[in-house]
Amino acid sequence: MAHIQFTLNDLKRILIEGAGTDEAVDLDGDILDRTFQELGYESLALLETGGRIEREYGIALGDDLLLDGSTPRSLVGAVNDLLNLATEPTR
């Protein structure tokens, strides 16, 4: 099975497709360590984002991963960890 990588650009695309962006938020800026709340994304938008990631990448994210001060860096890392688990060969 091919290794799939989830990138910040993938996350930005999904955020924009699912919830749009606030005019005051520059997703092209340094956003990796800003919380989603600081970026203007509330819990409903984050749950929609998580659902889109799950459907597109075939993984299951916990709701707590998207809430409680999570950042784009933490979400991208968690998605990649799950993708790596899904592509590891079984013994």
N, C-alpha and C positions, 0 to 999 in steps of 0.2 A: 504494500500500500504506500502511495506517495505521501511524503511529509508535507503537511499544510501549515503555513505560517499565517497568523492573524496579526496584522500590523495596525499602527496608529491610523494610517490612511483608511483601512477597512472600517475601523471604529468611527472615524469621522463621517464616512459615507453612510453608514447605518444610522448614526445619530441624525444626520441631515434628512435622510429618507423618512425616518420614523417620526421625528419630533421637530425638525427644522432647527433653525438657530435664531437666537435673539440678536438683534442688530448690534448690541453692545458687546457681543462675544466674537472674538477673532479666533476661530478654530485653527487658523494657520499660525497662530502665535505659539508661545511656549505653554502648552496646556497639560503636559504629562503629569505634573504633580499638583494641579489644582483640583479641588473636589468638583464633582459633577454639579453640586448645588451652587458653587461659585461660578460655574459656567452657565448657569441658568436652567439646568435640567432637574426637574422635580421627579418624585418617585414614580409617577405614572409614566412619564417619558422614559425613565430608566427601565421600567418593567417591559415596556414596548421594545426598547433597544435589546434587552436580554432575550426576549422572545424571538426577535429577528435573528440574533446571533445563533440561538439554538436551532432554529429552522435551517438557516443557511449552512451551518457547520456541523449539524448533527450531533450536538453535545447538549448536556443538561447543566445549566448554571443554577446555583442557589440564589434565591432572592436577596439574601444578606450580602452577597458579593457585590450587588449593584447599589446597595444602600449604605447608610451609616458612614459617610465620609470617604467613600471609595473614589479613586482617581482613575483617569485614563490609563496611567502606568499599571496600576494594580489590576484593572480589568483586562488589559492586553496580556499581561503576564499570566493571569488565571486562565484565560481562554487558551493560550498557547500550552500551558501545563495540561489542560484537559485534552487538547488535540494531540499532544505527544503521547498521553496515555492511550488514546484511542488508536494510535498507529503503531504502538509497540507490539511486536509479535508475541503471541501467547505460547507458552511452553507446555 
